[in-house]
Amino acid sequence: MPAVDLYRPSEEHDMLRDAVRALAEAKIAPFAAAVDEEARFPQEAHDALVANDLHAVHVPEEYGGGGADALATVIVIEEVARVCASSSLIPAVNKLGSLPVILSGSEELKKRYMTPLAKGDGMFSYCLSEPDAGSDAAGMKTRAVRDGDHYVLDGVKRWITNAGESRFYTVMAVTDPSKRSKGISAFVVEEDDEGVSFGAPEKKLGIKGSPTREVYLDGVRVPADRMIGEEGTGFATAMKTLDHTRITIAAQALGIAQGALDYAKGYVRERRQFGKPIADFQGIQFMLADMAMKISAARALTYQAAAASERGDADLTYLGAAAKCFASDTAMEVTTDAVQLLGGYGYTRDYPVERMMRDAKITQIYEGTNQVQRIVMARNLLAAKEGTR
Ligand SMILES: Cc1cc2nc3c(=O)[nH]c(=O)nc-3n(C[C@H](O)[C@H](O)[C@H](O)COP(=O)(O)OP(=O)(O)OC[C@H]3O[C@@H](n4cnc5c(N)ncnc54)[C@H](O)[C@@H]3O)c2cc1C
């Protein structure tokens, strides 16, 4: 029997989209401009998402979560990002931070950490990058040294989304420096573990409502049972996680692009020049058509990747990278065109497309830059049988 077809959203997926859209319009959109302007955490969005069990929909039902499939998770993120990209990092990074535990953690670890996450009693962050280890993440220096029934962690993690807001942190650290990526292990670190502290929030171009800070680990003693999986498997878990979560960044990009197109469409119908709405000019119509066409293609690829994630298909690594890369490039193009369609007004903060264009940029950078996605895709396609991709 063929596997469930998730390429096309089911009726339940469509209902979920309607519900998230209504919530996002009512409870998240009204604060998006202020969150950006004041560079503050979108607490209103957080509270609305938690109240509606939409902050971490991917958590399996046995731990009190919604047990949403990969496509449902994409739809939640897409709809939140359509009105506020910063807020969409709440469900997205909760998945990123906790997926290593879901994929590789012990049953005990899953119970201990997925239950509060599902309840909204603590967010999860993902700590891979370091000041000198970005694209080459395996070059990390943070150490975890065994000491009896504990590990002692020392190092600096950089660019950590929701740092300071999250209660739980999945931290990748070197347990055996002689083995490079195979000498890296993953741990759950808690916000109030002694020796954990945070740097000042980064002053960023976009997603200003999403705090990005360094995480300092200064002799942090964590019990050995907080290791995720076996010693030396942390890097593999971190990469496997990204295969699934790059699709959530594609969803974010898709949402930003859709938000920009929707706004621009309304604007060109209203704005009059040369005695008629600018929507009557074919030059404007062609731009709108191109924007919509690219979004449709990005959505198809993102949903295909979500289906592969749900089924655990062999081409997930390729599809996750392709979806993230294509959707984020689309978001950058579409938001730039949206600013263009609003003319001078689009270039000001009085209209949301300026924020959307700034927010779109990050989707080409994090969870691996788009050059890195192309490396991943090329490696995969060169190893694949001819005619398969
Ligand atoms: C706002 C924000 C939030 C983030 N959130 C998180 C988070 O929550 N957790 C986390 O662990 N990390 C996070 N990151 C880190 C992010 O994943 C890294 O910034 C990204 O992987 C790139 O690393 P880098 O910044 O060190 O750039 P570098 O690796 O120094 O790259 C610089 C440039 O060189 C290019 N380059 C590098 N190597 C190659 C190559 N082999 N071939 C071609 N080009 C190459 C890159 O594409 C890029 O254009 C975040 C970053 C930002 C800005």
The ligand as an SDF file (V2000), in Angstrom:
LIG
                    3D

 53 58  0  0  0  0  0  0  0  0999 V2000
   19.4320   35.4310   14.2120 C   0  0  0  0  0  0  0  0  0  0  0  0
   20.1750   34.1460   14.2770 C   0  0  0  0  0  0  0  0  0  0  0  0
   19.6560   33.0790   15.0060 C   0  0  0  0  0  0  0  0  0  0  0  0
   20.3600   31.8710   15.0850 C   0  0  0  0  0  0  0  0  0  0  0  0
   19.8820   30.8630   15.8720 N   0  0  0  0  0  0  0  0  0  0  0  0
   20.6690   29.7730   16.1290 C   0  0  0  0  0  0  0  0  0  0  0  0
   20.2920   28.8190   17.1140 C   0  0  0  0  0  0  0  0  0  0  0  0
   19.2190   28.9020   17.7260 O   0  0  0  0  0  0  0  0  0  0  0  0
   21.1370   27.7890   17.3790 N   0  0  0  0  0  0  0  0  0  0  0  0
   22.3270   27.6550   16.7330 C   0  0  0  0  0  0  0  0  0  0  0  0
   23.0420   26.7020   17.0230 O   0  0  0  0  0  0  0  0  0  0  0  0
   22.7150   28.5500   15.7820 N   0  0  0  0  0  0  0  0  0  0  0  0
   21.9120   29.6130   15.4790 C   0  0  0  0  0  0  0  0  0  0  0  0
   22.3090   30.5400   14.5310 N   0  0  0  0  0  0  0  0  0  0  0  0
   23.6040   30.3900   13.8740 C   0  0  0  0  0  0  0  0  0  0  0  0
   23.5000   30.1470   12.3670 C   0  0  0  0  0  0  0  0  0  0  0  0
   23.0590   28.8350   12.1250 O   0  0  0  0  0  0  0  0  0  0  0  0
   24.8720   30.4630   11.7720 C   0  0  0  0  0  0  0  0  0  0  0  0
   24.9970   31.8740   11.7890 O   0  0  0  0  0  0  0  0  0  0  0  0
   25.0290   29.9240   10.3640 C   0  0  0  0  0  0  0  0  0  0  0  0
   25.0940   28.5300   10.4000 O   0  0  0  0  0  0  0  0  0  0  0  0
   26.2800   30.4790    9.6700 C   0  0  0  0  0  0  0  0  0  0  0  0
   27.4040   30.4270   10.4800 O   0  0  0  0  0  0  0  0  0  0  0  0
   28.3390   31.7230   10.6300 P   0  0  0  0  0  0  0  0  0  0  0  0
   27.4420   32.8480   11.0120 O   0  0  0  0  0  0  0  0  0  0  0  0
   29.4560   31.3950   11.5520 O   0  0  0  0  0  0  0  0  0  0  0  0
   28.8900   32.0030    9.1780 O   0  0  0  0  0  0  0  0  0  0  0  0
   30.2100   31.3690    8.5200 P   0  0  0  0  0  0  0  0  0  0  0  0
   30.1910   29.8930    8.6500 O   0  0  0  0  0  0  0  0  0  0  0  0
   31.3960   32.1200    9.0130 O   0  0  0  0  0  0  0  0  0  0  0  0
   29.9590   31.7360    7.0000 O   0  0  0  0  0  0  0  0  0  0  0  0
   30.2840   33.0130    6.4130 C   0  0  0  0  0  0  0  0  0  0  0  0
   29.9670   32.9280    4.9110 C   0  0  0  0  0  0  0  0  0  0  0  0
   30.7920   31.9140    4.3030 O   0  0  0  0  0  0  0  0  0  0  0  0
   29.9630   30.9740    3.6290 C   0  0  0  0  0  0  0  0  0  0  0  0
   30.5880   29.6470    3.6910 N   0  0  0  0  0  0  0  0  0  0  0  0
   31.0900   29.0090    4.7790 C   0  0  0  0  0  0  0  0  0  0  0  0
   31.5610   27.7930    4.4460 N   0  0  0  0  0  0  0  0  0  0  0  0
   31.3470   27.6450    3.1090 C   0  0  0  0  0  0  0  0  0  0  0  0
   31.6250   26.6320    2.1550 C   0  0  0  0  0  0  0  0  0  0  0  0
   32.1810   25.4630    2.5120 N   0  0  0  0  0  0  0  0  0  0  0  0
   31.2920   26.8440    0.8560 N   0  0  0  0  0  0  0  0  0  0  0  0
   30.7000   28.0040    0.4650 C   0  0  0  0  0  0  0  0  0  0  0  0
   30.4110   29.0050    1.3180 N   0  0  0  0  0  0  0  0  0  0  0  0
   30.7320   28.8360    2.6280 C   0  0  0  0  0  0  0  0  0  0  0  0
   28.6440   31.0290    4.3520 C   0  0  0  0  0  0  0  0  0  0  0  0
   27.5970   30.5230    3.5520 O   0  0  0  0  0  0  0  0  0  0  0  0
   28.5160   32.5030    4.6350 C   0  0  0  0  0  0  0  0  0  0  0  0
   28.0410   33.1910    3.4800 O   0  0  0  0  0  0  0  0  0  0  0  0
   21.5850   31.7300   14.3880 C   0  0  0  0  0  0  0  0  0  0  0  0
   22.0910   32.8080   13.6430 C   0  0  0  0  0  0  0  0  0  0  0  0
   21.4230   34.0040   13.5940 C   0  0  0  0  0  0  0  0  0  0  0  0
   22.0200   35.1550   12.8350 C   0  0  0  0  0  0  0  0  0  0  0  0
  1  2  1  0
  2  3  1  0
  2 52  2  0
  3  4  2  0
  4  5  1  0
  4 50  1  0
  5  6  2  0
  6  7  1  0
  6 13  1  0
  7  8  2  0
  7  9  1  0
  9 10  1  0
 10 11  2  0
 10 12  1  0
 12 13  2  0
 13 14  1  0
 14 15  1  0
 14 50  1  0
 15 16  1  0
 16 17  1  0
 16 18  1  0
 18 19  1  0
 18 20  1  0
 20 21  1  0
 20 22  1  0
 22 23  1  0
 23 24  1  0
 24 25  2  0
 24 26  1  0
 24 27  1  0
 27 28  1  0
 28 29  2  0
 28 30  1  0
 28 31  1  0
 31 32  1  0
 32 33  1  0
 33 34  1  0
 33 48  1  0
 34 35  1  0
 35 36  1  0
 35 46  1  0
 36 37  1  0
 36 45  1  0
 37 38  2  0
 38 39  1  0
 39 40  1  0
 39 45  2  0
 40 41  1  0
 40 42  2  0
 42 43  1  0
 43 44  2  0
 44 45  1  0
 46 47  1  0
 46 48  1  0
 48 49  1  0
 50 51  2  0
 51 52  1  0
 52 53  1  0
M  END
$$$$
